[in-house]
Amino acid sequence: MSVRDPGGYRCRVNFDAYARTAVELVNAGLDDLAGLRALFGGGELAWMGDEVTDKDLAAFRRAQRRLREVFEYGTSGRDTDAVAELNALLEAYPVQPRISGHDASDWHMHVTSRGASVSAEFLAGAVWGLSVWLCEYGSARFGICADERCGNVYLDTSSNNCRRFCSERCATRSHVAAHRARKRAATLTPA
């Protein structure tokens, strides 16, 4: 995950994109291999969906639970616990950077050694990105959707760290439900 400089060379790693893969993993439905394949979509990670195995699915499920704990620690102000869990995940899914590409105009960084399993490559990047995010912005920027029916996690990119919902859809649904509840309460209360 990198960007190109004006000369056409890829020049830096996009840690935010790696951190977002951690969010996508925590929010993914991993009931079976089809659910795991859906995580990779049709973009630049689509090749991973073709190569996943049942062993990868088990690794993704374990990591999903542990990453959710990181978000829970962050949202409850337990920074030390979030850091401890991320450090344990960094040990479990170590970053072993290597330069890859097909020619001099396509050099870019990968986070694992050649031949790593799909789970090792994806999870090393996700954990690394989330760890860099925590160091850059703090774990208070890790969020869990305030809509009771949702529970998805997100990274709070708001300017004043005030985001409460994973999406506009959840925010609207929650606000409409609260409005309807107030309206019902007002009609039940005698004047």
C-alpha positions as CSV (number, residue, x, y, z in Angstrom):
1,M,0.0,0.0,0.0
2,S,1.8,3.0,-1.2
3,V,1.6,6.2,-3.3
4,R,3.4,7.5,-6.3
5,D,5.6,10.6,-6.2
6,P,5.7,13.0,-9.2
7,G,8.5,11.0,-10.8
8,G,6.3,7.9,-10.9
9,Y,8.0,5.9,-8.2
10,R,6.0,4.6,-5.2
11,C,7.5,6.4,-2.3
12,R,5.8,5.8,1.1
13,V,3.6,3.3,2.9
14,N,0.0,4.3,3.5
15,F,-0.4,3.3,7.1
16,D,-4.0,4.6,7.2
17,A,-4.9,2.1,4.5
18,Y,-3.3,-0.7,6.6
19,A,-5.2,0.5,9.7
20,R,-8.5,0.4,7.7
21,T,-7.9,-3.2,6.8
22,A,-7.9,-3.9,10.6
23,V,-11.3,-2.2,10.8
24,E,-12.6,-4.1,7.8
25,L,-11.5,-7.4,9.4
26,V,-13.1,-6.7,12.7
27,N,-16.4,-5.8,11.0
28,A,-16.3,-8.7,8.5
29,G,-18.6,-11.7,8.6
30,L,-16.3,-14.7,8.9
31,D,-18.8,-17.5,9.0
32,D,-17.1,-19.4,6.2
33,L,-14.5,-19.1,3.4
34,A,-17.0,-17.1,1.2
35,G,-17.3,-14.5,4.0
36,L,-13.5,-14.3,4.2
37,R,-13.2,-13.9,0.4
38,A,-15.7,-11.0,0.6
39,L,-13.3,-9.2,2.9
40,F,-10.8,-8.9,0.0
41,G,-13.3,-7.6,-2.5
42,G,-12.4,-7.1,-6.1
43,G,-9.6,-4.5,-5.7
44,E,-5.8,-4.9,-5.2
45,L,-6.3,-7.6,-2.5
46,A,-8.6,-9.8,-4.7
47,W,-5.7,-12.3,-5.3
48,M,-5.8,-13.1,-1.6
49,G,-9.4,-14.3,-1.9
50,D,-8.3,-16.9,-4.5
51,E,-5.6,-18.2,-2.2
52,V,-7.3,-18.4,1.3
53,T,-7.6,-21.8,3.0
54,D,-9.5,-23.1,6.0
55,K,-6.3,-22.6,8.0
56,D,-6.3,-18.9,7.0
57,L,-10.0,-18.6,8.1
58,A,-9.1,-19.9,11.6
59,A,-6.2,-17.4,11.8
60,F,-8.5,-14.5,10.7
61,R,-11.2,-15.4,13.2
62,R,-8.6,-15.5,16.1
63,A,-7.2,-12.1,15.0
64,Q,-10.6,-10.6,14.5
65,R,-11.5,-11.3,18.2
66,R,-8.1,-9.9,19.4
67,L,-8.4,-6.8,17.3
68,R,-11.9,-6.2,18.6
69,E,-10.4,-6.3,22.1
70,V,-8.0,-3.6,21.0
71,F,-10.9,-1.4,20.0
72,E,-12.7,-2.1,23.3
73,Y,-9.7,-1.2,25.3
74,G,-9.2,2.0,23.3
75,T,-12.8,3.1,23.7
76,S,-12.8,2.5,27.4
77,G,-9.5,4.5,28.0
78,R,-7.4,1.4,28.7
79,D,-4.5,2.5,26.5
80,T,-2.0,0.2,28.3
81,D,-4.1,-2.8,27.6
82,A,-4.6,-1.8,23.9
83,V,-0.8,-1.4,23.5
84,A,-0.1,-4.7,25.2
85,E,-2.5,-6.5,22.9
86,L,-1.1,-4.8,19.8
87,N,2.4,-5.7,20.9
88,A,1.3,-9.3,21.3
89,L,-0.3,-9.2,17.8
90,L,2.9,-7.7,16.4
91,E,4.8,-10.7,17.7
92,A,2.2,-13.1,16.4
93,Y,2.1,-11.5,12.9
94,P,5.6,-9.9,12.5
95,V,6.3,-7.4,9.8
96,Q,9.1,-8.5,7.6
97,P,9.3,-5.8,4.9
98,R,10.5,-6.5,1.4
99,I,10.6,-4.5,-1.8
100,S,8.5,-6.0,-4.6
101,G,7.6,-5.0,-8.2
102,H,7.8,-6.0,-11.8
103,D,10.1,-3.2,-13.1
104,A,11.8,0.0,-11.9
105,S,8.6,2.0,-12.1
106,D,6.6,-0.3,-9.9
107,W,8.7,-0.8,-6.8
108,H,6.6,-0.9,-3.6
109,M,6.8,-2.4,-0.1
110,H,5.2,-5.6,1.1
111,V,4.9,-6.3,4.8
112,T,5.9,-10.0,4.8
113,S,8.4,-12.3,3.2
114,R,7.7,-13.9,-0.1
115,G,5.7,-17.1,0.3
116,A,3.9,-16.0,3.4
117,S,0.3,-17.3,3.9
118,V,-2.6,-15.0,3.1
119,S,-3.4,-14.7,6.8
120,A,0.3,-13.8,7.7
121,E,0.5,-11.1,5.0
122,F,-2.9,-9.5,5.6
123,L,-2.7,-9.6,9.4
124,A,0.8,-8.3,9.6
125,G,-0.3,-5.3,7.6
126,A,-3.5,-4.8,9.6
127,V,-1.8,-5.0,12.9
128,W,1.1,-2.8,11.8
129,G,-1.2,-0.2,10.5
130,L,-3.4,-0.2,13.6
131,S,-0.2,0.1,15.8
132,V,1.1,3.1,13.8
133,W,-2.4,4.6,14.1
134,L,-2.4,4.2,17.9
135,C,1.1,5.8,18.1
136,E,0.1,8.7,15.8
137,Y,-3.4,9.5,17.1
138,G,-3.9,7.6,20.4
139,S,-6.3,4.7,21.1
140,A,-9.1,7.3,22.0
141,R,-9.5,7.4,18.2
142,F,-10.6,3.8,18.1
143,G,-14.4,3.6,18.1
144,I,-17.3,1.2,18.5
145,C,-20.6,2.2,16.9
146,A,-23.0,3.7,19.5
147,D,-26.0,2.2,17.7
148,E,-26.9,-0.8,19.8
149,R,-27.9,-2.9,16.8
150,C,-24.6,-2.4,15.0
151,G,-21.4,-2.9,17.0
152,N,-19.0,-2.2,14.1
153,V,-15.7,-0.6,14.9
154,Y,-14.2,2.5,13.2
155,L,-11.3,4.9,13.3
156,D,-12.4,8.4,14.4
157,T,-11.0,10.8,11.8
158,S,-13.1,13.7,13.0
159,S,-11.3,17.0,13.8
160,N,-12.4,17.0,17.4
161,N,-12.6,13.3,18.2
162,C,-16.4,13.4,18.6
163,R,-17.5,10.6,16.2
164,R,-19.9,8.1,17.8
165,F,-21.2,6.0,14.9
166,C,-19.5,3.9,12.3
167,S,-21.5,5.4,9.5
168,E,-24.1,8.0,8.6
169,R,-26.7,5.2,8.2
170,C,-26.2,4.1,11.9
171,A,-26.2,7.7,13.1
172,T,-29.5,8.4,11.3
173,R,-31.1,5.2,12.4
174,S,-30.2,5.8,16.0
175,H,-31.3,9.5,15.9
176,V,-34.7,8.5,14.3
177,A,-35.2,5.8,16.9
178,A,-34.5,8.2,19.8
179,H,-36.8,10.8,18.3
180,R,-39.6,8.2,18.0
181,A,-39.0,7.1,21.6
182,R,-39.3,10.7,22.8
183,K,-42.5,11.2,20.8
184,R,-44.0,8.0,22.2
185,A,-43.1,9.0,25.7
186,A,-44.6,12.5,25.2
187,T,-47.9,11.0,24.1
188,L,-48.0,8.6,27.1
189,T,-47.3,11.2,29.6
190,P,-50.5,13.0,30.8
191,A,-50.5,16.8,30.5
